[in-house]
Each structure stands twice: as structure tokens, then as C-alpha cells.
Amino acid sequence: NDIKAKSGDTVEIQETRPLSARKHFTITKIIKK
């Protein structure tokens, strides 16, 4: 995932297979920085 989102950015996410213990999603795009 090469999207560089920072804390506070508004992003669109998509559920995926578990990537880690608590991460079950990936960022598809940044809506607002």
C-alpha cells in the first residue's frame, strides 16, 4: 500500500483479509488531507 495517509486525513477504506491482529482493512484513497 503506497498511499501516504496521515493522522487526521479523511480516507476511504475497504475491508480485506486480516493483515494483522487488528487491521482488517486497507486505504483505497485519501478524500481530504
N, C-alpha and C positions, 0 to 999 in steps of 0.2 A: 504494500500500500504506500504510494508515494505522495499522498495528499498530506500537506503540512498544516494541520489544523491546530490551533492554539486554544487554551482555555478561554472560554468566553465567545468563541466563534459559534455561529449558528450553522449546524451541519445536517445533512440528510444521511441517515444510516439505513443499512439493510441487514436483516438477520442472516447469520451464516452458521455453519457448523462451529462448535466451540473452538475458539482459538487459544483460550487459556481458561483457568478456573472460573473467572467472572466475565470474560469477554466473549459474547456470542453475537457480535455484530461487526460490521465494517463501515467506514465512512465512504459514501458514494460521491458526495460533492459538498463543497462549502457554499452555503447560501449567503452568509453575511460574515465578513471579518470584523 
